[in-house]
Amino acid sequence: MQALGSDGVDTTRTPSGWRHLPPPARAIATAATAAVEAAQARDKEAFDAAVEQLAGLDPEQSGLVLGVVVRALLEDLHPDGLDGDDVRAALERAVRSAAEWQEVDPQVMVVLLVGALGVQDDNDGEGRPSPQALARHAPLLLADLLQRRSFPRYLQAAFTEIERSQTHDL
């Protein structure tokens, strides 16, 4: 049975490591972890449920957190620097892997990758994928980039980096 906290977070799935986070961040951590784990296991039912939960969160906040994780993974996978060929290879690998069990829109994956790298889209949101599409594709991309790496470790590092940058912006 699902136990929801006052913030709507499924407390039965909240790792003890996320309890220190404020409710919005905890909700992102819980939903993203469930979605990435389901993507890694290729569990369609669990994936759909987790994506629904992730898509229901603030897309700007969850996009920021997951974008920081994607960028950190790309940096770790390419310690000598990342070039266009590396990005293309990451895109192709993630799309192929996800397409084995999910419908995938390569353009959404492109948006996720270039957004994580800080490349700005000049079309003012026109033609931008929906929050649902982004919430569906981000865990698929992350599952591929993670390989055997620990998602919780990268997620915690992302929260720390975001907190540090917000503190310095004050």
C-alpha positions, -999 to +999 in steps of 0.1 A: +000+000+000+013+035-009+019+059+020+018+095+010+033+122+031+018+157+034+038+167+004+023+139-018+055+119-018+052+081-016+070+076+017+073+039+012+097+046-017+116+075-001+152+064+006+164+075+040+190+095+022+164+118+008+147+127+040+169+156+046+158+173+014+130+198+014+096+184+001+099+196-035+134+182-039+125+150-021+096+145-045+119+149-075+145+125-059+119+099-052+102+101-086+134+103-106+149+074-087+119+052-093+118+062-130+155+055-136+154+022-117+124+011-138+142+022-170+172+002-160+151-028-152+130-022-184+099-025-162+072-009-183+045-007-157+068+007-130+083+031-155+049+044-166+039+050-130+071+067-121+071+089-152+035+100-143+047+110-109+078+128-123+057+146-149+034+159-122+062+178-105+074+213-114+091+207-148+115+236-143+128+222-110+129+186-121+145+196-154+172+215-136+180+186-113+180+160-140+200+182-164+227+186-138+229+148-134+231+144-172+259+170-174+278+154-146+275+119-162+287+133-196+316+150-179+326+118-161+322+097-192+344+122-211+370+135-187+392+149-215+363+170-229+332+164-249+328+171-286+300+169-311+309+133-320+307+123-283+273+139-279+261+123-311+273+089-299+256+093-265+224+103-283+225+073-307+233+048-279+205+061-256+179+062-284+188+027-296+188+013-261+155+029-251+139+020-284+143-017-276+114-014-251+099+021-254+087+045-280+114+071-283+115+106-299+151+113-308+144+150-309+133+150-272+166+133-264+185+160-283+167+187-262+176+169-230+213+166-240+218+201-253+199+215-224+221+197-199+251+211-217+238+247-213+230+252-250+201+276-252+171+271-275+162+303-293+126+295-302+111+308-269+095+274-260+078+270-294+081+234-305+096+225-271+087+190-260+059+187-234+068+182-197+054+147-200+077+139-230+107+153-211+098+133-179+095+101-200+128+106-219+151+119-192+151+086-172+157+067-204+187+089-212+200+086-176+196+049-175+218+046-206+244+071-194+247+056-159+258+022-171+270+008-138+272+041-119+251+050-089+222+073-097+216+083-060+252+095-058+248+117-089+215+129-078+228+139-044+257+157-060+232+175-083+213+188-053+245+199-036+256+217-067+223+234-072+222+245-035+257+258-038+249+278-069+218+293-054+237+303-022+263+320-043+236+338-064+222+355-032 
